[in-house]
Amino acid sequence: MFRTVIFGLLVMVTLFSCSSMRPLNFTSDKPVASSPSVTRSPVQNNKKEVKFLNNISVETEPSSGKKTVASESAAYKESALDVNTYSNRSSSLEKASNLQLKYAILLNTEVEQLQDNSLLEHIDEWYGTRYRYGGTTKSGIDCSAFVQAIYLSAFAVALPRTARDQYRNSRIVSATEMKTGDLVFFNTTGGISHVGIYLQNNKFVHASTSYGVTISDMFDPYYLRRFIGVGRIEKPEVKIK
């Protein structure tokens, strides 16, 4: 009984001493001392904040202003170029013939990039003609006869009948110097066995055994593997009166 009374008194003393303690004020992990030497006046704090803000404004405002003007100028020039380009292209498309639009699509190029519309007119007369070995007419034609017919009508040049003889009668040039009207030769069945006419943008026209007179790509894996070389036929100069 006596021990119980003693224990109760000790608990009451402990609770009374805890409630009478003042809580400490903390600004960080350590309690702030109330020493006068550490205390800072509001005036001093204000001065430091103003100085900090002034430093930022002086360093950033001039450079940001210049960048804005430069970017706006560049954007204006770019938009002006886009408008001019679109206007020029629209004008070219309006003036383009159906033939030009057709071959611009087939050659995967722009209408204004077509180099020889006269040649395209002669090609278009044969375009889609079916292939026939030994054929020379629009009911069926082979590759060398097609090249022979185009050179005669478009350039007034008579070529030999076979692809092999056409190769022998042409001047061999580098593929990097290839230009519109050059002959391109392939080995499809042994030796020089296929010929076409180079147009532009890596495209050539020929009488294909599968599709007849059509336009194909030089970088088609089938033709790339069988490519032999480029032949150039000297064409008479057209005199302008």
C-alpha positions, 0 to 999 in steps of 0.5 A: 500500500505504501509503495502504491502511494509513493508511485502515484506521487512520482507520476504526478510530479513528472506530469506537472514538470513536463507541462510547465516546460516551454517549447523551443522555437526552431528555424532549422534542425538546431534551435535558434539562439536569442543572442543579439549579435545574430539577430538581423533587422528587417532593413538589412534583409530588404537591402539584400533582396533588392540587390539580388533582384537587380543583379538578375534583371541586369543580366537577362533583359538585354540578351532575351530582348535580342533573341526575341527580335532575331527569332521573329525576324527569322520566322518572318523570312521563313514564312515569306519564303514558304509563301513565295515557293507555294505561289511559284509552285501553284503557278507552275501547276496551273500552267502544266499540261496533262502530259507534264503532270503524268510524267512528274508523277511517274518520274517522282519529280516536280513539274518544273524539273521535267527536262525534255517535254518533246522527248516525253511526247514521243515516249507517251505515244508508246507508253503501255504498248505490250512487249513482244519479242521481235516486235516493232509496232504498237501491237507489240515491241521489244526493248531495242526496237522501242529505243530505235523508234524513239531515237528516230522520231525524237532525235532523227537518229537511226540506231542499229536494231539490236541492243548489242549493236546499239551498245557498240555504236554508243560512247560509253560514259560513267554512270555518274555523268548520265543524262537525259537521252542516254542509253542504259544497258543490262544483262538479263539473259546473257551479255548485252540483252536489254536496253532502255533510255535514261530520263532523270531522277534515276528513272529510265523508260524501256519495253519490259517483258512483264509490263510492256513500255514502262518506266522503272527505277535504276536502283530496283534490285533486279536492274541494279544487279544486271546493270552493265553501263551507259552509252551516249549517242551523239545527236544532231544539234537543233538549229534555231532560225 
